[in-house]
């Protein structure tokens, strides 16, 4: 029995009560499974959507809080080792003051760089209400997308989980390549 099978059985048995903490920890595949369970009649699709959106926002808010309050608790030596220098933090803050909303929505929709972007939003001290608003704008379509995939073909959740992992890896590779090319061109003095 796989971990996904275990999760499936647990959500079938405990419904929305268990859906919330599972979605905070691992959103996309849990959302697919919830869609499938809604199709089978074990969950209400509307309530599942609401619980999944709130869970996603709760998990993202924890990462925001980690970024906002975590670096100040670390010894300066550790901050330096993690690359959290005052100069870098100032650059991140400037970026988020100018393009924070776009960055958050893009990170939510691509799923790949979400962790880093959510923590960076906290580090930059982006307004929490703005953070929630932009995050909600990215969370709703993403959750609806995965919920509908689960509703349509949720019985293939193991394959879908594999596709999500591969797509995330592909986006990460493309993102790293794009940033590397941009950095290389910048170093060489090209626009």
Backbone as CSV, one residue per row, in Angstrom:
resi,resn,N_x,N_y,N_z,CA_x,CA_y,CA_z,C_x,C_y,C_z
1,UNK,0.849,-1.179,0.000,0.000,0.000,0.000,0.895,1.244,0.000
2,UNK,0.611,2.194,-0.896,1.418,3.404,-0.989,0.935,4.437,0.017
3,UNK,1.732,5.504,0.176,1.345,6.589,1.077,0.070,7.253,0.583
4,UNK,-0.079,7.363,-0.740,-1.284,7.978,-1.303,-2.514,7.130,-0.976
5,UNK,-2.368,5.795,-1.010,-3.494,4.919,-0.652,-3.883,5.126,0.807
6,UNK,-2.906,5.258,1.670,-3.163,5.480,3.091,-3.892,6.798,3.306
7,UNK,-3.413,7.850,2.634,-4.057,9.160,2.734,-5.503,9.057,2.256
8,UNK,-5.698,8.372,1.157,-7.036,8.201,0.597,-7.965,7.555,1.623
9,UNK,-7.525,6.482,2.245,-8.349,5.791,3.235,-8.638,6.679,4.445
10,UNK,-7.627,7.443,4.872,-7.811,8.310,6.038,-8.812,9.422,5.747
11,UNK,-8.722,10.037,4.556,-9.658,11.107,4.209,-11.060,10.538,4.034
12,UNK,-11.174,9.332,3.464,-12.491,8.699,3.335,-13.117,8.509,4.718
13,UNK,-12.307,8.103,5.673,-12.819,7.814,7.012,-13.132,9.074,7.812
14,UNK,-12.298,10.112,7.678,-12.422,11.283,8.555,-12.852,12.556,7.838
15,UNK,-12.947,12.540,6.535,-13.481,13.651,5.751,-12.738,14.965,5.909
16,UNK,-13.531,16.047,5.993,-12.990,17.403,6.008,-12.101,17.673,7.214
17,UNK,-12.378,16.995,8.331,-11.582,17.184,9.536,-10.120,16.841,9.291
18,UNK,-9.863,15.804,8.540,-8.494,15.397,8.227,-7.971,16.104,6.982
19,UNK,-8.870,16.531,6.114,-8.457,17.179,4.870,-7.647,18.443,5.145
20,UNK,-8.051,19.223,6.131,-7.362,20.482,6.425,-5.883,20.290,6.743
21,UNK,-5.511,19.504,7.762,-4.076,19.388,8.064,-3.278,18.728,6.932
22,UNK,-3.885,17.770,6.239,-3.174,17.146,5.126,-2.910,18.149,4.007
23,UNK,-3.881,19.008,3.739,-3.716,20.004,2.684,-2.703,21.072,3.076
24,UNK,-2.577,21.372,4.368,-1.556,22.328,4.812,-0.171,21.762,4.500
25,UNK,0.003,20.473,4.734,1.306,19.827,4.529,1.587,19.568,3.062
26,UNK,0.649,18.989,2.342,0.876,18.601,0.942,-0.367,18.894,0.132
27,UNK,-0.432,20.075,-0.439,-1.638,20.540,-1.097,-2.058,19.868,-2.381
28,UNK,-1.238,19.868,-3.435,-1.744,19.450,-4.747,-2.302,18.028,-4.809
29,UNK,-1.594,17.046,-4.324,-2.090,15.681,-4.462,-3.284,15.452,-3.533
30,UNK,-3.287,16.099,-2.383,-4.436,16.002,-1.479,-5.662,16.629,-2.144
31,UNK,-5.446,17.708,-2.887,-6.541,18.359,-3.604,-7.094,17.436,-4.688
32,UNK,-6.215,16.743,-5.396,-6.649,15.779,-6.413,-7.467,14.665,-5.759
33,UNK,-6.974,14.137,-4.665,-7.686,13.064,-3.956,-9.039,13.575,-3.454
34,UNK,-9.088,14.811,-2.960,-10.352,15.379,-2.481,-11.364,15.498,-3.630
35,UNK,-10.892,15.872,-4.806,-11.777,15.940,-5.965,-12.362,14.584,-6.304
36,UNK,-11.517,13.577,-6.237,-11.976,12.215,-6.520,-12.999,11.760,-5.480
37,UNK,-12.688,12.036,-4.206,-13.615,11.648,-3.140,-14.943,12.397,-3.257
38,UNK,-14.896,13.631,-3.736,-16.140,14.378,-3.967,-16.944,13.720,-5.079
39,UNK,-16.265,13.276,-6.111,-16.955,12.597,-7.216,-17.618,11.308,-6.728
40,UNK,-16.951,10.611,-5.819,-17.489,9.362,-5.279,-18.571,9.597,-4.227
41,UNK,-18.754,10.867,-3.834,-19.793,11.188,-2.858,-19.334,11.175,-1.411
42,UNK,-18.036,11.051,-1.159,-17.525,11.019,0.215,-17.322,12.415,0.799
43,UNK,-17.184,13.427,-0.061,-16.988,14.810,0.378,-17.871,15.721,-0.465
44,UNK,-18.258,16.840,0.110,-18.949,17.885,-0.647,-17.896,18.672,-1.423
45,UNK,-18.106,18.860,-2.712,-17.134,19.573,-3.544,-16.951,21.012,-3.067
46,UNK,-18.043,21.681,-2.734,-17.963,23.070,-2.267,-17.219,23.206,-0.958
47,UNK,-17.551,22.339,0.002,-16.859,22.386,1.297,-15.392,21.998,1.148
48,UNK,-15.126,21.036,0.287,-13.736,20.636,0.055,-12.943,21.815,-0.500
49,UNK,-13.514,22.535,-1.464,-12.843,23.700,-2.045,-12.534,24.726,-0.966
50,UNK,-13.519,25.025,-0.130,-13.315,26.007,0.939,-12.212,25.569,1.901
51,UNK,-12.277,24.328,2.349,-11.277,23.811,3.292,-9.882,23.816,2.649
52,UNK,-9.803,23.425,1.396,-8.506,23.376,0.713,-7.902,24.766,0.535
53,UNK,-8.718,25.749,0.199,-8.216,27.123,0.045,-7.732,27.660,1.386
54,UNK,-8.530,27.474,2.435,-8.132,27.954,3.764,-6.865,27.239,4.233
55,UNK,-6.766,25.942,3.990,-5.568,25.186,4.379,-4.344,25.683,3.627
56,UNK,-4.494,25.951,2.338,-3.366,26.446,1.552,-2.904,27.806,2.075
57,UNK,-3.850,28.683,2.365,-3.501,29.999,2.905,-2.854,29.880,4.283
58,UNK,-3.324,28.938,5.098,-2.735,28.741,6.435,-1.290,28.266,6.322
59,UNK,-1.051,27.287,5.466,0.312,26.799,5.281,1.232,27.877,4.738
60,UNK,0.735,28.653,3.766,1.539,29.729,3.194,1.815,30.820,4.220
61,UNK,0.846,31.072,5.094,1.039,32.074,6.144,2.117,31.640,7.134
62,UNK,2.203,30.342,7.386,3.278,29.839,8.260,4.649,30.080,7.622
63,UNK,4.744,29.872,6.312,6.016,30.127,5.617,6.332,31.624,5.602
64,UNK,5.327,32.457,5.427,5.506,33.904,5.500,6.048,34.283,6.883
65,UNK,5.432,33.727,7.934,5.870,34.020,9.311,7.299,33.550,9.546
66,UNK,7.647,32.407,8.966,9.029,31.925,9.078,9.990,32.948,8.483
67,UNK,9.653,33.486,7.339,10.503,34.490,6.712,10.526,35.799,7.475
68,UNK,9.400,36.178,8.007,9.312,37.471,8.689,10.005,37.459,10.054
69,UNK,9.833,36.383,10.801,10.342,36.356,12.167,11.538,35.431,12.369
70,UNK,11.769,34.499,11.458,12.842,33.528,11.614,14.249,34.080,11.529
71,UNK,14.573,34.877,10.491,15.961,35.333,10.354,16.461,36.142,11.551
72,UNK,15.587,36.904,12.178,15.995,37.694,13.341,16.366,36.837,14.536
73,UNK,15.892,35.604,14.568,16.192,34.698,15.683,17.504,33.944,15.484
74,UNK,18.004,33.957,14.243,19.236,33.226,13.954,20.464,34.040,14.343
75,UNK,21.503,33.381,14.821,22.758,34.094,15.076,23.306,34.664,13.767
76,UNK,23.991,35.797,13.829,24.522,36.427,12.602,25.361,35.469,11.750
77,UNK,26.088,34.596,12.375,26.921,33.642,11.633,26.059,32.714,10.776
78,UNK,24.946,32.248,11.324,24.047,31.354,10.582,23.358,32.116,9.454
79,UNK,22.949,33.358,9.760,22.314,34.178,8.714,23.269,34.350,7.542
80,UNK,24.511,34.600,7.855,25.517,34.772,6.799,25.707,33.484,6.013
81,UNK,25.741,32.361,6.698,25.912,31.068,6.022,24.732,30.760,5.112
82,UNK,23.540,31.218,5.482,22.352,31.004,4.665,22.215,32.049,3.557
83,UNK,23.117,33.020,3.560,23.069,34.060,2.539,22.073,35.155,2.849
84,UNK,21.593,35.221,4.075,20.611,36.231,4.471,21.318,37.488,4.958
85,UNK,22.132,38.071,4.093,22.846,39.297,4.444,21.883,40.477,4.355
86,UNK,22.241,41.570,5.003,21.393,42.759,4.979,21.211,43.274,3.552
87,UNK,22.257,43.178,2.739,22.177,43.630,1.345,21.173,42.800,0.565
88,UNK,21.231,41.500,0.706,20.289,40.622,-0.007,18.859,40.832,0.474
89,UNK,18.692,40.977,1.769,17.357,41.214,2.313,16.804,42.529,1.766
90,UNK,17.645,43.555,1.655,17.204,44.834,1.093,16.794,44.674,-0.375
91,UNK,17.535,43.870,-1.139,17.176,43.625,-2.546,15.846,42.888,-2.657
92,UNK,15.655,41.899,-1.797,14.394,41.146,-1.803,13.241,42.075,-1.429
93,UNK,13.449,42.916,-0.433,12.406,43.860,-0.014,12.058,44.816,-1.150
94,UNK,13.063,45.295,-1.862,12.821,46.195,-2.993,12.019,45.475,-4.078
95,UNK,12.405,44.246,-4.372,11.680,43.468,-5.383,10.221,43.295,-4.984
96,UNK,9.982,42.924,-3.738,8.609,42.684,-3.297,7.802,43.969,-3.206
97,UNK,8.454,45.091,-2.958,7.705,46.348,-2.945,7.275,46.733,-4.352
98,UNK,8.026,46.308,-5.364,7.710,46.661,-6.751,6.910,45.575,-7.465
99,UNK,7.228,44.314,-7.234,6.614,43.220,-7.983,6.185,42.049,-7.103
100,UNK,5.903,42.326,-5.852,5.554,41.253,-4.927,4.312,40.478,-5.319
101,UNK,3.288,41.189,-5.764,2.042,40.524,-6.146,2.234,39.577,-7.308
102,UNK,2.892,40.052,-8.342,3.155,39.205,-9.511,3.995,37.990,-9.138
103,UNK,4.997,38.231,-8.321,5.888,37.142,-7.919,5.123,36.079,-7.134
104,UNK,4.270,36.513,-6.207,3.496,35.554,-5.415,2.546,34.737,-6.277
105,UNK,1.802,35.402,-7.150,0.845,34.687,-7.992,1.572,33.708,-8.912
106,UNK,2.683,34.146,-9.509,3.454,33.249,-10.391,3.980,32.044,-9.620
107,UNK,4.471,32.264,-8.411,4.988,31.153,-7.607,3.874,30.181,-7.238
108,UNK,2.677,30.706,-6.931,1.557,29.838,-6.593,1.137,28.992,-7.790
109,UNK,1.100,29.615,-8.965,0.600,28.907,-10.139,1.615,27.922,-10.708
110,UNK,2.906,28.191,-10.534,3.908,27.249,-11.045,4.240,26.175,-10.031
111,UNK,3.999,26.427,-8.758,4.172,25.451,-7.682,5.630,25.146,-7.350
112,UNK,6.543,25.485,-8.219,7.927,25.056,-8.035,8.683,25.880,-7.005
113,UNK,8.599,27.184,-7.111,9.391,28.053,-6.250,8.569,28.623,-5.102
114,UNK,7.423,28.028,-4.851,6.508,28.548,-3.849,7.129,28.717,-2.478
115,UNK,7.816,27.703,-1.985,8.402,27.755,-0.636,9.314,28.966,-0.501
116,UNK,10.249,29.116,-1.431,11.229,30.206,-1.358,10.549,31.570,-1.474
117,UNK,9.584,31.690,-2.365,8.909,32.976,-2.570,8.072,33.342,-1.345
118,UNK,7.400,32.383,-0.750,6.576,32.664,0.430,7.438,33.111,1.606
119,UNK,8.565,32.464,1.789,9.496,32.867,2.854,10.074,34.243,2.531
120,UNK,10.429,34.469,1.271,10.995,35.760,0.861,10.003,36.899,1.073
121,UNK,8.714,36.638,0.872,7.697,37.669,1.120,7.718,38.080,2.582
122,UNK,7.899,37.114,3.467,7.999,37.429,4.887,9.285,38.166,5.219
123,UNK,10.384,37.718,4.641,11.681,38.373,4.873,11.617,39.833,4.434
124,UNK,10.922,40.080,3.325,10.838,41.438,2.790,9.889,42.329,3.592
125,UNK,9.170,41.724,4.520,8.187,42.419,5.348,7.046,42.988,4.519
126,UNK,6.674,42.236,3.487,5.507,42.597,2.688,4.303,42.658,3.623
127,UNK,3.403,43.585,3.389,2.196,43.696,4.195,1.477,42.343,4.200
128,UNK,1.081,41.882,5.379,0.441,40.575,5.475,-0.897,40.557,4.742
129,UNK,-1.644,41.650,4.805,-2.927,41.694,4.097,-2.716,41.638,2.584
130,UNK,-1.701,42.345,2.079,-1.383,42.268,0.645,-0.946,40.852,0.293
131,UNK,-0.128,40.268,1.154,0.320,38.891,0.959,-0.882,37.949,0.837
132,UNK,-1.815,38.060,1.766,-3.006,37.196,1.733,-3.837,37.436,0.476
133,UNK,-3.987,38.679,0.086,-4.782,38.989,-1.093,-4.187,38.404,-2.365
134,UNK,-2.898,38.631,-2.576,-2.243,38.085,-3.773,-2.191,36.564,-3.716
135,UNK,-1.950,36.051,-2.531,-1.879,34.603,-2.371,-3.233,33.959,-2.667
136,UNK,-4.296,34.599,-2.215,-5.642,34.102,-2.496,-5.915,34.119,-4.001
137,UNK,-5.437,35.164,-4.676,-5.629,35.264,-6.127,-4.946,34.110,-6.871
138,UNK,-3.852,33.603,-6.334,-3.184,32.449,-6.936,-3.714,31.118,-6.434
139,UNK,-4.181,31.108,-5.205,-4.648,29.862,-4.587,-5.961,29.373,-5.181
140,UNK,-6.886,30.266,-5.418,-8.212,29.843,-5.891,-8.134,29.103,-7.229
141,UNK,-7.497,29.674,-8.266,-7.463,28.920,-9.532,-6.639,27.636,-9.450
142,UNK,-5.558,27.674,-8.683,-4.717,26.478,-8.550,-5.501,25.360,-7.852
143,UNK,-6.187,25.682,-6.770,-6.961,24.687,-6.040,-8.102,24.156,-6.902
144,UNK,-8.783,25.051,-7.590,-9.883,24.635,-8.461,-9.382,23.717,-9.575
145,UNK,-8.221,24.038,-10.142,-7.631,23.218,-11.196,-7.367,21.793,-10.702
146,UNK,-6.681,21.660,-9.574,-6.356,20.322,-9.061,-7.602,19.580,-8.565
147,UNK,-8.557,20.314,-8.021,-9.801,19.694,-7.574,-10.572,19.123,-8.763
148,UNK,-10.613,19.863,-9.863,-11.327,19.397,-11.058,-10.598,18.229,-11.733
149,UNK,-9.260,18.250,-11.696,-8.519,17.088,-12.205,-8.891,15.861,-11.384
150,UNK,-8.912,16.017,-10.071,-9.292,14.903,-9.204,-10.710,14.438,-9.456
151,UNK,-11.608,15.384,-9.672,-13.003,15.036,-9.938,-13.118,14.258,-11.249
152,UNK,-12.344,14.677,-12.249,-12.429,14.052,-13.577,-11.701,12.717,-13.646
153,UNK,-10.484,12.666,-13.149,-9.654,11.451,-13.307,-8.896,11.117,-12.020
154,UNK,-9.531,11.364,-10.886,-8.866,11.183,-9.599,-8.418,9.778,-9.281
155,UNK,-9.045,8.784,-9.917,-8.621,7.406,-9.634,-7.179,7.163,-10.069
156,UNK,-6.670,8.048,-10.909,-5.278,7.947,-11.364,-4.374,8.840,-10.520
157,UNK,-4.721,9.018,-9.237,-3.987,9.954,-8.390,-2.494,9.645,-8.284
158,UNK,-2.098,8.393,-8.308,-0.671,8.062,-8.223,0.064,8.571,-9.458
159,UNK,-0.541,8.391,-10.622,0.061,8.893,-11.863,0.069,10.416,-11.856
160,UNK,-1.008,11.027,-11.395,-1.093,12.484,-11.343,-0.025,13.038,-10.413
161,UNK,0.196,12.384,-9.279,1.239,12.818,-8.353,2.600,12.797,-9.041
162,UNK,2.850,11.767,-9.833,4.100,11.671,-10.583,4.208,12.807,-11.602
163,UNK,3.099,13.124,-12.274,3.105,14.226,-13.249,3.377,15.560,-12.564
164,UNK,2.779,15.775,-11.401,3.000,17.021,-10.663,4.481,17.146,-10.313
165,UNK,5.078,16.051,-9.836,6.500,16.074,-9.480,7.365,16.365,-10.701
166,UNK,7.062,15.720,-11.819,7.846,15.938,-13.043,7.684,17.360,-13.564
167,UNK,6.463,17.855,-13.569,6.222,19.219,-14.042,6.934,20.230,-13.152
168,UNK,6.907,20.011,-11.848,7.594,20.913,-10.924,9.096,20.886,-11.160
169,UNK,9.634,19.701,-11.376,11.062,19.585,-11.668,11.402,20.296,-12.977
170,UNK,10.567,20.113,-13.994,10.792,20.769,-15.277,10.771,22.282,-15.160
171,UNK,9.812,22.809,-14.422,9.734,24.266,-14.217,10.949,24.750,-13.435
172,UNK,11.392,23.966,-12.456,12.573,24.347,-11.685,13.806,24.402,-12.565
173,UNK,13.979,23.400,-13.412,15.142,23.373,-14.306,15.096,24.566,-15.258
174,UNK,13.930,24.826,-15.839,13.795,25.973,-16.742,14.039,27.290,-16.008
175,UNK,13.540,27.390,-14.800,13.743,28.603,-14.007,15.207,28.830,-13.674
176,UNK,15.882,27.781,-13.246,17.312,27.894,-12.932,18.102,28.241,-14.190
177,UNK,17.751,27.632,-15.325,18.433,27.932,-16.586,18.207,29.394,-16.976
178,UNK,16.982,29.881,-16.853,16.680,31.265,-17.214,17.437,32.246,-16.323
179,UNK,17.451,31.984,-15.029,18.173,32.861,-14.104,19.670,32.798,-14.382
180,UNK,20.191,31.620,-14.687,21.619,31.478,-14.993,21.984,32.265,-16.250
181,UNK,21.161,32.163,-17.277,21.421,32.905,-18.522,21.340,34.405,-18.263
182,UNK,20.321,34.813,-17.537,20.188,36.229,-17.206,21.411,36.713,-16.428
183,UNK,21.843,35.970,-15.427,22.990,36.346,-14.607,24.254,36.404,-15.458
184,UNK,24.440,35.418,-16.337,25.613,35.371,-17.198,25.648,36.588,-18.119
185,UNK,24.494,36.925,-18.698,24.422,38.103,-19.582,24.684,39.388,-18.789
186,UNK,24.185,39.447,-17.586,24.380,40.628,-16.746,25.871,40.810,-16.425
187,UNK,26.526,39.704,-16.125,27.967,39.746,-15.806,28.792,40.186,-17.020
188,UNK,28.323,39.833,-18.217,29.041,40.167,-19.432,28.666,41.559,-19.945
189,UNK,27.724,42.225,-19.250,27.349,43.575,-19.616,26.291,43.668,-20.684
190,UNK,25.598,42.572,-20.968,24.515,42.599,-21.958,23.186,42.814,-21.256
191,UNK,22.239,43.456,-21.965,20.914,43.677,-21.353,20.115,42.413,-21.219
